[in-house]
Amino acid sequence: MIPDADSTVQKVKQALLTMQRAAWEQGVAAQAFLEWGDSDIVVLMAHDAVVRQFEDGRLAMLGTDHAVTDPAANGEPLLYAAQITQNPMYRDAAQRMLDYLLHHAPKTARGVLHHITNQPQVWIDSMYMAPPFLAVAGQPREAVRQIDGMRDLLWDREKRLFSHIWDDGQQQFARKDHWGVGNGWAAAGMTRVIRALPEEMAEERARLIGYVREVLDGCLVYQRPDGLFHDIVDDPESFIETNLAQMLAYTIYRGIQEGWLEASYREAADRMRSAARAKVDEYGLVQDVCGSPTFLLPGTASEGQAFFLLMEIAWKESRDV
């Protein structure tokens, strides 16, 4: 476990553990603890994801959840739990999740995963939820294929930003807005896939690195002097939001650490990090992220807590580069 003397990090971890969590929130939280080396917590969170696994393979489901890709965010923590405990339950559960994505999940005619079961929609959120799990679960080419497919539908080449939701039934955008956190999901999701690709996929890795640079550059045009961004990145009338800064800072620090992103991006990431740390209150809650449960207003959310932790560990590990 990485020593954690930073009282702010400790408070953010504690606050995250108290929060109620939906499928993707459980997965992203477990990923944050995994990157921090908190093995026991990862196993415990993976265990509950299995407890709440649907018969079709979807992990960490609550009630009548329509999520398709969100449950896959739990896959990497399950594979880790399987490795350190040698309990086949975790690997079997991860395999059922993988089988669902590959063979049973609803998709477009071109094979791009829908985000939900009850509407034929592709959401940018899915770029974080499914491809990283596919990549670590032995399906790296499918991971890249999903990224390419989602990007074809959602990338705004003129703005160099992702739109939020494509409705494949209506063949039009259900939400064309360039949602900040959605662009963060894309940048961070592709970063996680880049880390997981095998050496023989160098060409695909280079293509994904180009995609990440493009969305970083597109977002940085709109970075505020305080280091943050608006909820709709290119709409200054939308509220000032914290989590996109954390997500992009995580992406930048990981890219610099791994040698595929220029150190010149660090200054922007450092401003994002400083701004985000200033948003942590006395209880460890990261304020003014896209807030649960609707994500339409500033508030608090477990994903905001998790990305603070992901940002901090990426910053720590990139400092010596």
FENRA-V491403 format. One record per residue. N is the residue number from 1. SS is DSSP state (@ for helix, = for strand, . for the rest). PSI is psi in radians with two decimals (none if undefined). OMEGA is omega in whole degrees, -180 to 180 (NA if undefined). Layout:
N_SS_PSI_OMEGA + N_SS_PSI_OMEGA
//
This chain:
1_._2.33_-180 + 2_._2.25_179 + 3_._2.42_-172 + 4_._1.35_-177 + 5_._-0.16_-176 + 6_._1.96_-177 + 7_@_-0.51_178 + 8_@_-0.78_177 + 9_@_-0.76_180 + 10_@_-0.74_180 + 11_@_-0.70_179 + 12_@_-0.70_176 + 13_@_-0.82_-179 + 14_@_-0.78_180 + 15_@_-0.70_180 + 16_@_-0.74_-178 + 17_@_-0.36_180 + 18_@_-0.21_-170 + 19_._2.49_169 + 20_._2.49_-172 + 21_._2.32_170 + 22_._-3.11_-171 + 23_@_-0.88_-177 + 24_@_-0.57_-179 + 25_@_-0.68_175 + 26_@_-0.77_-178 + 27_@_-0.80_-178 + 28_@_-0.65_176 + 29_@_-0.79_179 + 30_@_-0.64_176 + 31_@_-0.70_-180 + 32_@_-0.79_179 + 33_@_-0.57_177 + 34_@_-0.79_-179 + 35_@_-0.44_177 + 36_@_-0.15_180 + 37_._0.32_179 + 38_._1.29_-168 + 39_@_-0.77_-177 + 40_@_-0.71_179 + 41_@_-0.70_179 + 42_@_-0.79_180 + 43_@_-0.75_-180 + 44_@_-0.70_179 + 45_@_-0.66_176 + 46_@_-0.70_-180 + 47_@_-0.80_-178 + 48_@_-0.50_174 + 49_@_-0.60_177 + 50_@_-0.70_178 + 51_@_-0.63_-177 + 52_._0.50_177 + 53_._2.28_175 + 54_._2.79_179 + 55_._-0.52_-179 + 56_._-0.10_176 + 57_._-0.24_-177 + 58_._2.32_-172 + 59_._2.63_169 + 60_._0.63_-175 + 61_._2.51_179 + 62_._2.23_173 + 63_._-2.34_-177 + 64_._0.78_-177 + 65_._2.35_179 + 66_._0.14_-173 + 67_=_2.41_175 + 68_._-0.97_-175 + 69_._-0.48_-177 + 70_@_-0.76_-178 + 71_@_-0.43_-178 + 72_@_-0.30_177 + 73_@_-0.35_178 + 74_@_-0.15_-172 + 75_@_-0.80_-178 + 76_@_-0.79_175 + 77_@_-0.62_177 + 78_@_-0.74_179 + 79_@_-0.65_177 + 80_@_-0.78_179 + 81_@_-0.68_178 + 82_@_-0.69_-177 + 83_@_-0.78_-173 + 84_@_-0.40_180 + 85_@_-0.34_-174 + 86_._0.40_177 + 87_._2.02_-177 + 88_@_-0.28_179 + 89_@_-0.71_-176 + 90_@_-0.75_178 + 91_@_-0.69_179 + 92_@_-0.71_179 + 93_@_-0.70_177 + 94_@_-0.66_179 + 95_@_-0.64_177 + 96_@_-0.63_176 + 97_@_-0.76_180 + 98_@_-0.77_180 + 99_@_-0.66_177 + 100_@_-0.84_-179 + 101_@_-0.73_-175 + 102_@_-0.63_-166 + 103_@_-0.28_-173 + 104_@_-0.40_-178 + 105_._2.51_176 + 106_._2.48_-177 + 107_=_2.89_172 + 108_._3.01_178 + 109_._-0.47_179 + 110_._0.11_174 + 111_._0.29_178 + 112_._2.29_-176 + 113_=_2.32_166 + 114_._2.75_179 + 115_._-0.48_-178 + 116_=_2.80_-177 + 117_._-0.41_-170 + 118_._-0.01_174 + 119_._2.50_-177 + 120_._1.17_-173 + 121_=_2.52_173 + 122_=_2.12_-179 + 123_=_2.55_179 + 124_._-0.44_176 + 125_._-0.63_-175 + 126_@_-0.38_-178 + 127_@_-0.43_175 + 128_@_-0.64_-170 + 129_@_-0.78_-171 + 130_._-0.88_-174 + 131_@_-0.70_179 + 132_@_-0.69_177 + 133_@_-0.77_177 + 134_@_-0.73_-177 + 135_@_-0.76_-178 + 136_@_-0.27_-178 + 137_._0.25_175 + 138_._0.21_-180 + 139_._0.96_-176 + 140_@_-0.58_180 + 141_@_-0.62_175 + 142_@_-0.63_177 + 143_@_-0.83_-180 + 144_@_-0.68_179 + 145_@_-0.68_178 + 146_@_-0.74_178 + 147_@_-0.82_179 + 148_@_-0.74_-178 + 149_@_-0.75_178 + 150_@_-0.71_-180 + 151_@_-0.70_179 + 152_@_-0.61_-177 + 153_@_-0.53_-167 + 154_@_-0.20_-176 + 155_=_2.23_175 + 156_=_1.78_-174 + 157_._-0.57_-179 + 158_._-0.79_-179 + 159_._-0.35_-172 + 160_._0.81_178 + 161_=_2.74_176 + 162_=_2.37_166 + 163_._2.94_-170 + 164_._-0.97_-169 + 165_=_2.20_172 + 166_=_2.24_176 + 167_=_1.90_-175 + 168_._-0.40_176 + 169_._-0.76_-180 + 170_._-0.21_-177 + 171_._0.79_177 + 172_=_2.91_179 + 173_=_2.32_169 + 174_=_-0.51_173 + 175_=_1.87_-177 + 176_._-0.22_-178 + 177_._2.54_177 + 178_._1.33_-175 + 179_=_2.27_-176 + 180_@_-0.94_-178 + 181_@_-0.57_176 + 182_@_-0.72_176 + 183_@_-0.56_174 + 184_@_-0.74_176 + 185_@_-0.75_-178 + 186_@_-0.88_-177 + 187_@_-0.83_-178 + 188_@_-0.65_179 + 189_@_-0.80_178 + 190_@_-0.61_177 + 191_@_-0.73_180 + 192_@_-0.62_178 + 193_@_-0.77_178 + 194_@_-0.74_-180 + 195_@_-0.49_-171 + 196_@_-0.17_-176 + 197_._2.44_177 + 198_._2.82_-176 + 199_@_-0.60_-177 + 200_@_-0.10_178 + 201_@_0.73_-178 + 202_@_-0.66_-179 + 203_@_-0.76_179 + 204_@_-0.66_178 + 205_@_-0.78_179 + 206_@_-0.68_179 + 207_@_-0.76_179 + 208_@_-0.65_176 + 209_@_-0.71_176 + 210_@_-0.72_178 + 211_@_-0.76_-178 + 212_@_-0.76_179 + 213_@_-0.73_-178 + 214_@_-0.78_-178 + 215_@_-0.59_174 + 216_@_-0.85_-179 + 217_@_-0.66_179 + 218_@_-0.73_179 + 219_@_-0.70_-174 + 220_@_-0.40_174 + 221_._-0.54_-173 + 222_._0.17_178 + 223_._2.30_-180 + 224_._2.80_177 + 225_._-0.49_180 + 226_._0.00_178 + 227_._-0.22_-176 + 228_._-3.06_-179 + 229_=_2.86_173 + 230_=_2.72_-178 + 231_._-0.82_167 + 232_=_1.96_-164 + 233_._-0.74_-175 + 234_._0.32_179 + 235_._1.71_-177 + 236_._-0.14_176 + 237_._-0.28_177 + 238_._2.82_-172 + 239_._2.74_178 + 240_=_2.24_-167 + 241_=_2.57_-173 + 242_._-0.59_-166 + 243_@_-0.59_178 + 244_@_-0.72_179 + 245_@_-0.73_179 + 246_@_-0.72_-178 + 247_@_-0.73_179 + 248_@_-0.64_177 + 249_@_-0.76_175 + 250_@_-0.83_-179 + 251_@_-0.81_-178 + 252_@_-0.82_-179 + 253_@_-0.71_178 + 254_@_-0.72_180 + 255_@_-0.72_178 + 256_@_-0.79_-180 + 257_@_-0.71_-175 + 258_._-0.01_171 + 259_._0.20_180 + 260_._0.06_178 + 261_._2.41_-176 + 262_._2.53_179 + 263_@_-0.30_-180 + 264_@_-0.33_178 + 265_@_-0.26_-172 + 266_@_-0.65_-177 + 267_@_-0.76_178 + 268_@_-0.72_180 + 269_@_-0.67_180 + 270_@_-0.65_176 + 271_@_-0.67_176 + 272_@_-0.81_-178 + 273_@_-0.78_179 + 274_@_-0.73_180 + 275_@_-0.72_-179 + 276_@_-0.73_179 + 277_@_-0.57_178 + 278_._-0.25_-179 + 279_._-0.05_-179 + 280_=_2.17_-177 + 281_._-3.05_-174 + 282_._-0.35_-180 + 283_._0.00_-179 + 284_._0.21_178 + 285_._2.22_177 + 286_=_1.96_-172 + 287_._2.70_172 + 288_._0.41_165 + 289_=_2.97_170 + 290_=_2.01_-166 + 291_._2.45_170 + 292_._2.67_-1 + 293_._-0.12_-174 + 294_._-0.41_-178 + 295_._0.49_179 + 296_._-0.19_-176 + 297_._2.78_177 + 298_=_2.49_-179 + 299_=_-2.45_176 + 300_._2.75_-179 + 301_._2.60_-179 + 302_@_-0.57_179 + 303_@_-0.56_176 + 304_@_-0.67_175 + 305_@_-0.81_-176 + 306_@_-0.72_-178 + 307_@_-0.41_170 + 308_@_-0.80_-179 + 309_@_-0.72_178 + 310_@_-0.72_177 + 311_@_-0.77_-175 + 312_@_-0.72_-180 + 313_@_-0.61_177 + 314_@_-0.69_177 + 315_@_-0.82_180 + 316_@_-0.78_-174 + 317_@_-0.19_179 + 318_@_-0.10_-171 + 319_._-0.53_-176 + 320_._0.08_-178 + 321_._none_NA
//
